[in-house]
Amino acid sequence: MYSTMSDQRGRRVFIFVRDQNGDWQRAEAPQTMRRANEIIMIRASRRNLINYGEQIACNSEIRFKYPELKAVQVDFREISFDDKMYTVTNSLKESVTVEPCR
């Protein structure tokens, strides 16, 4: 489960971290948050994404892996297929950015 979590309905959650230089990079979902990772796919409301981002920003795995963490961004996307037009659409449904806990 590297940086993307997805379900069978085309919903995906991407996690990004911003470093001290202001650069964003994809981050792996913490293994210690496995249950929260599953729940966010089911109930990806703005409030839940904010809570999830705050949990990630305070997670010891993330803090250890990214010691210069400045922010966490969580993107919720839906991928859909239009069978009449034979096109795939990747839509950003919600995006939240949270500061790391101190």
MOFENPE-V102463 format. One record per residue. N is the residue number from 1. PHI is phi in degrees with one decimal (NA if undefined). PSI is psi in whole degrees, -180 to 180 (999 if undefined). BURIAL is I if it has 16 or more other C-alpha atoms within 10 Angstrom, else O. Layout:
n = (N | N)
phi = (PHI | PHI)
psi = (PSI | PSI)
burial = (BURIAL | BURIAL)
This chain:
n = (1 | 2 | 3 | 4 | 5 | 6 | 7 | 8 | 9 | 10 | 11 | 12 | 13 | 14 | 15 | 16 | 17 | 18 | 19 | 20 | 21 | 22 | 23 | 24 | 25 | 26 | 27 | 28 | 29 | 30 | 31 | 32 | 33 | 34 | 35 | 36 | 37 | 38 | 39 | 40 | 41 | 42 | 43 | 44 | 45 | 46 | 47 | 48 | 49 | 50 | 51 | 52 | 53 | 54 | 55 | 56 | 57 | 58 | 59 | 60 | 61 | 62 | 63 | 64 | 65 | 66 | 67 | 68 | 69 | 70 | 71 | 72 | 73 | 74 | 75 | 76 | 77 | 78 | 79 | 80 | 81 | 82 | 83 | 84 | 85 | 86 | 87 | 88 | 89 | 90 | 91 | 92 | 93 | 94 | 95 | 96 | 97 | 98 | 99 | 100 | 101 | 102)
phi = (NA | -93.4 | 57.8 | -134.0 | -115.8 | -140.0 | -123.2 | -73.4 | -93.7 | 85.6 | -91.0 | -138.8 | -120.2 | -110.6 | -118.4 | -128.5 | -123.7 | -104.5 | -93.7 | -65.1 | -87.8 | 86.5 | -87.7 | -95.5 | -140.1 | -66.3 | -126.3 | -78.8 | -65.4 | -62.9 | -64.8 | -70.3 | -109.5 | -52.8 | -65.1 | -63.5 | -60.6 | -71.3 | -65.1 | -63.0 | -69.8 | -81.7 | -124.8 | -91.3 | -78.4 | -58.0 | -61.1 | -67.0 | -65.9 | -63.3 | -59.8 | -63.1 | -60.9 | -66.0 | -64.7 | -65.1 | -62.7 | -101.2 | -70.6 | -65.0 | -61.1 | -67.1 | -62.6 | -72.5 | -71.9 | -126.0 | -64.6 | -98.1 | -57.9 | -111.1 | -165.5 | -124.1 | -119.7 | -120.3 | -109.7 | -111.3 | -124.8 | -123.0 | -108.1 | -129.5 | -118.3 | -95.4 | -72.7 | -81.4 | -97.8 | 55.6 | -126.0 | -109.4 | -116.3 | -111.5 | -106.9 | -78.7 | -89.6 | -159.8 | -143.0 | -130.9 | -126.2 | -129.1 | -82.2 | -70.8 | -75.0 | -108.2)
psi = (73 | 114 | -10 | 133 | 137 | 160 | -180 | -11 | 7 | 14 | 138 | 145 | 125 | 141 | 132 | 149 | 145 | 131 | -175 | -19 | -4 | 8 | 139 | 139 | 149 | 146 | 149 | 139 | 134 | 134 | -31 | -10 | 29 | -45 | -44 | -35 | -40 | -42 | -40 | -28 | -31 | -43 | 74 | 57 | 165 | -46 | -43 | -36 | -39 | -47 | -43 | -45 | -40 | -38 | -42 | -44 | -26 | -2 | 134 | -34 | -47 | -44 | -35 | -44 | -33 | 75 | -23 | 25 | 128 | -26 | 160 | 135 | 134 | 122 | 134 | 120 | 152 | 132 | 127 | 155 | 126 | 106 | -15 | -39 | -9 | 47 | 151 | 132 | 129 | 103 | 130 | 113 | -36 | 145 | 132 | 148 | 132 | 151 | 153 | 153 | 154 | 999)
burial = (O | O | O | I | I | I | O | O | O | O | I | I | I | I | I | I | I | I | I | O | O | O | O | I | O | I | I | I | I | I | O | O | O | O | O | I | I | O | O | I | I | O | O | I | O | O | O | O | I | I | I | I | I | I | I | I | I | O | I | O | I | I | O | O | O | I | O | O | I | I | I | I | I | I | I | I | I | I | O | O | O | O | O | O | O | O | O | O | O | O | O | O | O | O | I | I | I | I | I | I | O | O)
